[in-house]
Amino acid sequence: MAYADDVVIFADGDSKEELEEKLEDEIRILNRWSSVNGMTVSVQNQKTKCMVVSPARKPKFVINMTINGQQVECVDKFKYLGVLISNTLKWDEQFSCVLTKLQRLHFFFKKSHYYFEKSSMLLFVNGLFLFVIDYCLPIWGCVGTQFLTKTVKLLERILQTIVNDEGLQDFHFLLERANMLATSERMFCRLPSEMSKKRSTEKNVILKNVNKT
């Protein structure tokens, strides 16, 4: 192996000092392993960051972390594997990124769907639009009904175009015609069974709100 990316070190603690001590131990182990395997740990590419995660109401602090004498920047948010993670584990900004991508895809679809057959339009929805929604959905999908409903409305407009009926307002019927699941249903299909049970009530609220709008 010549190159390793996306490595994450986790440590938990009740104080700044405890976190710094644990991270120093972990970095020491990482450096030892890297040395044995002929690799080096570097932070020069500016991709290496440090983030302290804690509840929003707790006071924030910055820890002092260095790797091989190089200072590691402490940040409030960080994009990891395409998901924007905040230091309070709130997913509003991640959802905003997802919604922006969906709106761009919807705009492209609205301008170009005249040139495609129904099968090609469904391929677009499944391969691009739903792919953006599905990526890490069980993680950021807990943003709440007011956010998920926005993705549902965009999907509804696209499906109305595909079935060629702008006046059709029954979203469940649209999904059935296109053989698709709603955003909330897609999320619950990907959750472990224990978490699905806990969120079943919220799922029903999402679908009920969509039918009302």
N, C-alpha and C positions, 0 to 999 in steps of 0.2 A: 504494500500500500504506500503510495507516494504522497497522498493528500487526503486529509480528513476534514470535513466541514460539518457545521450544524451540531457541534458537540455542546452539551449543556451540563453545567455543574449545579446541583441543588444543595442548599443547606438551610436548616431552620434553626431559629433561636429567638430568645425573648429580649435580646439587647443587641446593640451595635457591636459591642465587644465580643459577644458570643458568636455572632455571625462571622466577624472578621477572623476569629480564631479557627472556626470550622472550615472556612474557605481557604485559609492558608494551608491547613492540613490536606485538603482535597487537591489544591494546586501542587503541593509538594509530591503527592502521589502521582498526579498527572505528569509532572515533569520527569519523575523517575521512570515511569512507563515509557514516555516518549524517548528518553535517552537510551533505554534498553532496545527499543525498536527503531532506532536511527531516525527519529523525527524531532522537530522542535516546535515549541508553542510560541506563537507570535501574535501580537495585537496591533501590528503596524498597518494592517489593511483597514482599520477602523470598523471592522465588523464585530469585534469582540466588545461586548457591553456588559454592564452589571446593573441589575435592577432589584430593588427591595420591594417585595410584595407584602402589603398589609391592608387591613380594613380602611375605608376612606376616612373614618372618624378618628383614627389614630394618627398622632404626629409622625411625620416622615423624617427620615434621617438618611444621610449619605455615608456609605461605608468606604473605607480606604482599601483599595484592592490593587495589587500590582502582580504582574506576571513577568518573571525574568527582568525585574527592574523597570518594566514599562507600566505606566499608570493606565488603569482600565476606567473608562468613563462610566459614571453612574447615571442612568436615564430613567425617565418616568414611563416610557413606553418603548416597545421594541417589536419589530416584525420578525416572527420566527416561522419558517416554513409557510409563508404566505398569510399568516394570521397575526393581526396587530394586537399584542397583549399589553395591557396597562398595569401599572403597579397597584391598582385596586381591584383588578380582575373584573372591570366593567367593560362591556363589549360594544358600547355605543359607537366608538370610532371605527371598530372593525366592521360593524354593520353599515356605517356610512360609506366605507370603501366598497363593500359588497353592493350596496344600493346604487352607487355611482356606476359600477360596472354593468349592472342590470339595466340601468337607464340608457346607457350607451348602446347596449345590445338591442334594447327595445326601439331606440331611435333608428338604428340600422335596419331592423326588421320592418319597421313602418315604411321606410323609404324604398326598400328593395323587394318586399314580398310579392309584388306584382309579377316578378320574373320567375317565380318558383312554383312548382306544383305542391300539392298538399303534403306529399311524402317528404319532399325536400324541406318544407317549413317545419314539419315535425322533427326532422333530423336536426335542424338548427336549434330548436327548443331543447331537445334532449341532449345534444352534444355540447352546446355552449351555454344557453340560459340556465338550464337546470344544473349543469356542472358547476357554475359559479355559486348557485344556492347550496348545493350538496357538500361543497368542500368544507370540511370541519364543521358542518352544521350543528352537530350535537354539542359543540363547544360554545359557539357564539349565538346559537339559536335560542338561548335563554334571555335574550334582550327584552322580551315582553311582547304582548299582543299588538301594541301600537306600532311597533317596528315591523313585525312579521307581516302584518296586514298590508303594508306598502309593497312588499314583494308579491303578495297574492294578487293585488290589484294590477300590477304590471303583467303578471302571467295571465290574468283574466282577459286583458285587452288583446294579448297575442292570440289566445285561444279563440276569442270572438272573431278575429280576422281569419284564422285557419278554418273554422267551421262556417265562415261566410255569413255570420248573423250578428251584426253589431247590436241588435236589440235584445239578444238573449242575455238575461241577467242571472240565471241560475248557475252559479259557479260550479256546483257539484255536477250538474249535467254537462257542463263544458269539460270538466275533468274526465268524466266518464266517456264522453265522445272521443277525447284524445287519449284515453287510457293512461291517465297520469294521476299523481297524488298531489294534494295541497302541500304547501311548505311545512306546516305543522305536522302533517301526517308523515312526510318524508323524514322529519327530525325524529319522530317517535319510533319509526321503523329502525333507526340506527342507534337508538339508545339501549343500554342494558335493561333487562326486564324490570328491575327494581326502580330505576329512574323513570321508566315509562309510566309506571303506576302512579308515582308521585306527581307527574305532570299531566295526567289524564284530564284533570279538571280544567287546566289552562288551555289544553288543546280544544276542548269543547267550546270554550269562550272565544277562541280565535275564529273558529269556523262559524260560530253564531254571529260574531261581529261582521264577518265578511258578507254573510247573507243579508244583513241589514243595510249595508252600504251600497 
